Amino acid sequence: MDGATPLVLRVVKLRAGARIPERHSALASGFDLHACLERGSLVVGESPVRVPTGIAVAAPAGADVQIRPRSGLAARGVLAVLGTLDADYRGEVIVTMYCLPAAAPFEIRDGDRIAQLVVARLAPVTWEHVDALDETVRGHGGHGSTGMR
């Protein structure tokens, strides 16, 4: 699988009303995922809620398919948990969502855009065990060690 060959992700609709992920602008990196709810709507609060999409996806080996939050919802305190669709998973794509404590509960209706799928290619990796790592200016500095801005 080279970088010029398009990745083919096979998708099946598990329920009527399910929607195939799609980009909503020409330069978007993510494909929007839609809620596929049998009861019309559900409320997301501070506790995680599993939101069905009504689709199952088969990604090819070497593809990195990630569920990511939508920025418009995140700005309102409604988050989708980052997730990965492994190439051997064949179940329904489920998006785990919750609201930040300061956000009001949020109603999701059938068909709403709730998250996005971002697809990339996995890099081939070989792990090499060594006795020590090379030194850098940052060294052991952790989260925030390079500054907050």
C-alpha positions as CSV (number, residue, x, y, z in Angstrom):
1,M,0.0,0.0,0.0
2,D,1.8,3.1,-1.2
3,G,1.0,6.7,-0.3
4,A,-0.5,7.5,-3.8
5,T,-3.0,4.7,-3.8
6,P,-6.4,5.7,-2.2
7,L,-7.3,3.6,0.8
8,V,-10.6,1.8,0.4
9,L,-12.8,1.5,3.5
10,R,-15.8,-0.8,3.1
11,V,-18.9,0.3,5.0
12,V,-22.2,-1.5,5.6
13,K,-25.4,0.2,6.9
14,L,-26.7,-1.8,9.8
15,R,-30.0,0.0,10.1
16,A,-32.3,2.1,8.0
17,G,-31.3,5.8,8.3
18,A,-27.6,5.1,8.8
19,R,-25.4,7.4,6.8
20,I,-22.0,6.8,5.2
21,P,-19.3,9.1,6.6
22,E,-18.7,12.1,4.4
23,R,-16.6,15.3,4.2
24,H,-18.6,18.5,4.5
25,S,-16.0,20.7,2.8
26,A,-13.4,20.0,0.1
27,L,-10.4,20.4,2.3
28,A,-11.7,18.7,5.5
29,S,-9.5,16.0,6.9
30,G,-12.3,14.3,8.8
31,F,-15.4,12.4,7.6
32,D,-18.5,13.3,9.7
33,L,-20.1,10.5,11.6
34,H,-23.9,10.7,12.2
35,A,-26.0,9.4,15.1
36,C,-28.3,6.6,14.1
37,L,-30.9,6.4,16.9
38,E,-33.8,4.1,17.0
39,R,-35.7,6.2,19.6
40,G,-35.2,9.6,17.9
41,S,-32.9,11.3,20.5
42,L,-30.8,10.8,23.6
43,V,-29.3,13.2,26.2
44,V,-25.5,13.4,26.8
45,G,-24.5,14.5,30.2
46,E,-21.4,14.2,32.4
47,S,-21.4,10.4,32.3
48,P,-20.2,8.7,29.1
49,V,-22.9,7.7,26.7
50,R,-22.5,5.3,23.8
51,V,-24.0,6.8,20.6
52,P,-24.6,4.3,17.7
53,T,-23.8,5.3,14.1
54,G,-25.6,2.4,12.4
55,I,-22.5,1.5,10.3
56,A,-19.7,-1.0,10.4
57,V,-16.4,-0.3,8.7
58,A,-13.7,-2.6,7.4
59,A,-10.4,-0.7,7.1
60,P,-7.6,-2.2,5.2
61,A,-4.4,-3.4,7.0
62,G,-2.1,-0.4,7.3
63,A,-4.9,2.1,7.8
64,D,-5.2,4.2,10.9
65,V,-8.9,5.1,11.4
66,Q,-9.5,7.4,14.4
67,I,-12.8,8.7,15.9
68,R,-12.2,12.3,16.9
69,P,-14.4,15.0,18.5
70,R,-16.0,17.7,16.3
71,S,-14.6,21.1,17.1
72,G,-18.0,22.8,17.0
73,L,-19.4,20.5,19.7
74,A,-16.2,20.5,21.7
75,A,-16.4,24.4,21.9
76,R,-19.8,23.9,23.6
77,G,-18.3,21.3,26.1
78,V,-19.7,18.3,24.3
79,L,-16.9,15.8,23.7
80,A,-16.5,12.6,21.7
81,V,-13.8,10.3,23.1
82,L,-10.9,9.7,20.8
83,G,-11.0,6.1,19.6
84,T,-9.4,3.8,17.0
85,L,-11.1,1.4,14.6
86,D,-8.6,-1.5,14.2
87,A,-8.4,-3.2,10.8
88,D,-9.9,-6.4,12.2
89,Y,-12.9,-4.8,14.0
90,R,-16.2,-5.5,12.2
91,G,-18.8,-4.3,14.8
92,E,-20.9,-1.2,14.8
93,V,-19.0,2.1,15.0
94,I,-20.0,3.5,18.4
95,V,-19.0,7.0,19.6
96,T,-18.6,7.5,23.3
97,M,-19.7,11.0,24.3
98,Y,-20.0,13.2,27.4
99,C,-20.3,16.8,28.5
100,L,-17.8,18.7,30.5
101,P,-19.1,19.6,34.0
102,A,-19.8,23.2,33.2
103,A,-21.8,22.4,30.1
104,A,-25.5,21.8,30.1
105,P,-26.7,18.4,29.1
106,F,-26.9,18.1,25.3
107,E,-29.6,16.4,23.2
108,I,-28.5,14.4,20.2
109,R,-31.1,13.7,17.6
110,D,-31.1,11.0,15.0
111,G,-28.9,12.1,12.0
112,D,-26.9,14.7,14.0
113,R,-23.2,14.9,13.2
114,I,-21.5,13.7,16.4
115,A,-17.8,13.0,15.6
116,Q,-15.5,12.6,12.7
117,L,-13.3,9.8,11.3
118,V,-9.8,10.7,10.3
119,V,-8.0,8.2,8.1
120,A,-4.2,8.0,7.8
121,R,-1.6,5.3,6.9
122,L,0.3,3.5,9.6
123,A,4.0,3.9,9.6
124,P,6.0,0.6,9.5
125,V,7.7,0.3,12.9
126,T,10.5,-1.8,14.3
127,W,11.3,-1.6,18.0
128,E,15.0,-1.5,18.9
129,H,15.9,-2.2,22.5
130,V,18.8,0.1,23.6
131,D,20.5,0.7,27.0
132,A,20.1,4.5,26.8
133,L,18.5,7.2,24.7
134,D,20.3,10.2,23.2
135,E,20.3,13.5,25.1
136,T,18.1,16.4,23.9
137,V,17.6,19.9,25.2
138,R,14.1,19.0,26.4
139,G,15.4,15.9,28.1
140,H,12.9,14.5,30.7
141,G,10.6,17.6,30.5
142,G,7.0,16.4,30.5
143,H,3.6,18.0,29.7
144,G,3.9,21.8,29.4
145,S,7.7,21.7,29.8
146,T,8.2,23.7,26.5
147,G,5.8,26.4,27.6
148,M,2.1,27.0,27.6
149,R,1.9,29.2,24.5
